[in-house]
Amino acid sequence: MVLRALRGHTEDVHVIDQAIVLDRQQLRDITLDDDELMREVLTALLDDTTNQLVLMDAAIRDKDPQKTMQLAHYCKGACANVGANRVAAVLKSMEQQAASHSFGDCADSLCNLTQELARLRIAAVEF
């Protein structure tokens, strides 16, 4: 429910600094500096994106560019909106790779995505 409100049409998501795991200022801005809401948003984002990994894996294995792009796009927007920059950057790459039917690269990006989600979990705990 929280993420639904954060997802907009984000076709041209621009991640400002891809080196940042979690842009805390971005998260503060969208939650109006509400600590409880920040934790809730991060938890929902991590849960939802983790659940999407299974669907992305299936779409990549099926070599389904539309489904892979759709799933990557869906998660990319939510991640970029809350400041999960590195995760959003991986998802943006995956979306582009799927568009060019580079499913081997998509599989590599899926592995990178798992690693970046682990880093985001650590950043969320440290928050």
N, C-alpha and C positions, 0 to 999 in steps of 0.2 A: 504494500500500500504506500509506503513512504517513497519507494523508488518510482512508482507510477507517477507521482507528482513531479519528480525530477526529470523524467524522460520527456523530452520534446523532440521536435524534428531537428536532428543534428547532423544533417548531411555533410557539412563541411566542418567537422569538429577540428579545432585547432588546439593542440596541446602546447601550452606555452613553453614549459621546460620538461622535456622528456626524461631528464636525469632525476627528477624529483619523484619519489615513490608516492608521497602524499602531500599535496599542497594544502597545508593546514589553513592558510588564509582563505583559500577558495572554499574549503569546508566551513570555516567560520562564517564566511559571507552568506552562504546559502542557507545556513541554519540559524542565522541571526545571533551567532555566538552562544547558542544554547547547548551546553555540554551534554545533556541527556539526549537531545535530538541528534547531536553529532555521533554519539555512540550508536544510536538506533539506526541512523543512516548508514554508517559504516558496516554494521552487522548485517543489515538488509542487503547492502551492495555485495558484500562478500558471499553471503548465502546464495543470493540469486545468481551471481556470476559463476560460482562454483557449480551450481545446478545446471547451468547452461553448458558447462564443459562436456558433459556426456552427449548432449545434443550436437555440439560442434564436432566432437569426435566422430559421431555417426555420419554427419553430413560430409565430413572430409573423407571418411572411408568409402562412402557412397559416391564420392566425386560429384557432389551436388553443389555447383557454384552458387545458385540462388539461395539455397538454404544456409550455406556457410556464410555468405555475405549478409544475409538477413540476421543471423544470430550474432555475428561479429558486430554488425552495425548497432543492434539493439543494446548490447553490453557496452560498446564503445561510448555511446552517448551518456549513459548513466555514469560510467566511470569518469569521463571528462568533466561532467557537471559537478561532481563532488571533489575533484582534484586528485583522482587516482591516475596520475599522469603516465606512469610507466605502463600500467595495465592498458590504459586507453591507447597508447602508442602501439603496443603489440597487437591489439584488436584492429587498429587502423591498417596495420601492415597485412594482417590476415584477410581483412576485407578486400584489399587491393590484390593480394595473391589469389584469392578465390575468383575475383573478376577476370584474372588472366589464366585461370584453370591451373595454377601452380600448386597442386595439392601436396606435393612433397614439402614445399615451403610452408604451406598451411599447417602440416603436421609438426614441422619444426616450431612454428609460431605457437601451436597449442602447447608444446612442451615449455616454451618460454613463458607462456601465459600462466601455466601452473606455478612456475618459479616466481613470477611477479606477484601472483596472488598470495604466495607465502610471505613475500616481503611486505606486502600491504597488510597482511594479518599482524605482522610484527609491529609495523608502524601504528596500526590501530590500537594495539595493546599499550604501546608507549604513549599514546595520546592521552 
